[in-house]
C-alpha cells in the first residue's frame, strides 16, 4: 500500500495520494506496520534472487501471514505472494 500511495503522489499530487490513503485505511482489512516475522521475510527476499526488494519481501510475508493478496500492479510481487 505504501508503494501505491507513493506512486500516486509521484504521478499525480500529494492531495490525491492523501485522499487515496484515507480511502484505503477506511477499508476493513487494511493496515500498516503489522508485526512480520523477519526470518520469513529474509527467506522470501533471498529466494527472489533480486527480483523483489526488501520492502516487497515484507509485503509478501505479510500477505502470507494474513492469507490475502497484495494490492499491487507488480506481477512479480503478486506471484511471490501466492
C-alpha positions in Angstrom: 0.0 0.0 0.0 2.8 2.4 0.8 4.2 2.0 -2.7 0.8 2.6 -4.2 0.4 5.8 -2.3 3.9 6.9 -3.2 3.3 6.2 -6.8 0.1 8.3 -6.7 1.9 11.2 -5.2 4.7 10.9 -7.8 2.3 10.5 -10.8 -0.4 12.9 -9.6 0.0 15.0 -6.5 0.1 14.8 -2.7 -3.6 15.7 -2.3 -4.6 12.8 -4.5 -2.3 10.4 -2.7 -3.5 11.6 0.7 -7.2 11.0 -0.3 -6.3 7.5 -1.6 -4.5 6.8 1.7 -7.6 7.7 3.7 -9.9 5.6 1.5 -7.7 2.6 1.8 -7.3 2.9 5.5 -11.1 3.0 5.8 -11.3 -0.5 4.3 -12.0 -3.1 7.0 -8.9 -5.3 6.4 -6.2 -2.7 5.5 -3.5 -1.6 7.9 0.2 -0.6 8.0 3.1 -1.8 10.1 1.8 -5.2 11.2 4.4 -7.4 13.0 6.0 -9.5 10.4 8.4 -12.4 11.1 11.8 -11.3 9.8 13.0 -14.8 9.1 10.2 -15.4 6.7 10.9 -12.0 5.1 14.6 -12.9 4.8 13.8 -16.2 3.1 11.4 -14.5 0.6 14.0 -11.8 -0.2 16.8 -14.4 -0.7 14.7 -16.7 -2.8 13.7 -13.9 -5.1 17.2 -13.6 -6.3 16.9 -9.8 -6.5 13.6 -9.7 -8.3 11.9 -8.4 -5.1 13.1 -5.5 -2.9 13.2 -6.0 0.9 10.1 -3.9 1.1 8.4 -6.2 -1.4 9.5 -9.2 0.7 7.8 -7.7 3.8 4.6 -7.3 1.7 4.8 -10.9 0.6 5.4 -12.2 4.1 2.5 -10.1 5.4 0.2 -11.4 2.8 1.2 -15.0 3.5 0.6 -14.4 7.2 -2.8 -13.0 6.7 -3.9 -15.2 3.8 -4.5 -12.2 1.5 -3.3 -10.8 -1.8 -1.2 -7.6 -2.2 -2.8 -4.5 -3.7 -0.2 -4.0 -6.4 0.3 -3.9 -10.2 3.7 -5.6 -9.7 3.3 -9.1 -11.3 6.4 -10.4 -9.6 5.1 -9.4 -6.2 1.7 -10.9 -7.0 3.3 -14.2 -8.0 5.5 -14.3 -4.9 2.6 -13.7 -2.5 0.5 -16.6 -3.9 
